[in-house]
Amino acid sequence: WREQNTLRDFVFNLDFKGGAAGFFGTSSKVSFTERSVNKSSENTYRVSGNMTLAAYIMGVRVSTIEYRYFEDLDQEAGIVYQKFTEENGNYFTIRIIR
């Protein structure tokens, strides 16, 4: 993947089996699309793209959130930083401290 400019899209589903969320048939579908990879320093790569998170209750979509994201991956440590930004500018970050 380090030698490629683009990465293929992928989708996965989350199903909640227990508790109130499981009782109501809560699930989510997460899609990562338009992913690209660039070398940002000697040992670090940046993967960026779009992420869509759709939430369902009893099979009915109740919420969809779309993010533009990037994540920095260190060759030795793995993911070290992530930033997810909504279209309106709201964002959250994750920094991995080892």
Wavefront OBJ file of the C-alpha trace (Angstrom):
o trace
v 0.000 0.000 0.000
v 2.933 2.357 0.590
v 3.857 2.330 -3.084
v 0.341 3.199 -4.309
v -1.209 6.638 -4.795
v -4.764 5.417 -4.235
v -6.287 2.714 -2.066
v -9.447 0.765 -2.784
v -12.701 1.637 -1.040
v -13.967 -0.556 1.755
v -17.171 -0.918 3.737
v -17.967 -2.728 6.970
v -21.033 -3.186 9.164
v -21.337 -3.038 12.939
v -24.184 -4.953 14.585
v -24.998 -4.546 18.269
v -26.008 -7.857 19.838
v -26.604 -7.023 23.503
v -28.230 -4.423 25.707
v -30.763 -1.825 24.597
v -28.963 -1.188 21.299
v -29.139 -4.885 20.426
v -32.773 -5.125 21.492
v -33.716 -2.365 19.043
v -31.694 -3.902 16.208
v -29.128 -1.109 16.077
v -26.463 -1.340 13.399
v -24.089 0.920 11.512
v -22.514 0.894 8.076
v -19.105 2.551 7.696
v -17.695 3.386 4.251
v -14.211 4.633 3.421
v -13.962 6.032 -0.131
v -11.667 8.093 -2.364
v -8.637 7.088 -0.313
v -5.182 8.293 -1.256
v -1.758 7.782 0.290
v 1.234 10.140 0.273
v 4.611 9.951 1.946
v 4.822 12.884 4.352
v 8.259 12.239 5.877
v 10.963 9.581 5.941
v 8.945 7.136 8.084
v 5.421 8.572 7.891
v 2.601 8.216 5.374
v -0.671 10.139 5.221
v -3.857 8.370 4.153
v -6.803 10.632 3.375
v -10.299 10.202 2.002
v -13.982 10.278 2.853
v -15.799 8.362 5.570
v -19.564 7.899 5.818
v -21.189 6.537 8.968
v -24.849 5.508 8.613
v -26.788 4.388 11.711
v -29.841 2.105 11.508
v -32.497 1.051 14.021
v -34.667 -1.910 13.034
v -33.419 -1.539 9.463
v -34.392 2.140 9.110
v -31.573 4.669 8.608
v -31.827 7.235 11.400
v -28.584 9.157 10.934
v -25.781 9.702 8.442
v -22.570 11.594 9.129
v -19.950 12.290 6.474
v -16.342 13.166 7.243
v -13.276 14.127 5.260
v -10.424 12.451 7.122
v -6.713 11.933 7.196
v -4.515 9.724 9.293
v -0.760 9.668 9.748
v 0.853 6.239 9.837
v 4.357 5.682 11.136
v 6.122 2.670 9.583
v 7.101 1.385 13.035
v 4.242 2.531 15.318
v 1.199 2.350 13.014
v -1.487 5.038 13.254
v -0.232 8.017 15.286
v -2.787 10.734 14.413
v -6.261 11.005 12.871
v -8.498 13.974 12.077
v -12.144 13.729 10.957
v -13.852 16.904 9.685
v -17.537 17.405 8.865
v -18.652 19.627 5.982
v -19.670 22.374 8.451
v -16.118 22.502 9.880
v -16.764 20.533 13.079
v -14.010 18.014 13.701
v -12.454 15.631 16.163
v -8.930 14.296 16.399
v -7.291 11.185 17.795
v -3.628 11.223 18.770
v -2.005 7.942 19.774
v 0.594 8.378 22.528
v 2.885 5.434 23.148
l 1 2 3 4 5 6 7 8 9 10 11 12 13 14 15 16 17 18 19 20 21 22 23 24 25 26 27 28 29 30 31 32 33 34 35 36 37 38 39 40 41 42 43 44 45 46 47 48 49 50 51 52 53 54 55 56 57 58 59 60 61 62 63 64 65 66 67 68 69 70 71 72 73 74 75 76 77 78 79 80 81 82 83 84 85 86 87 88 89 90 91 92 93 94 95 96 97 98
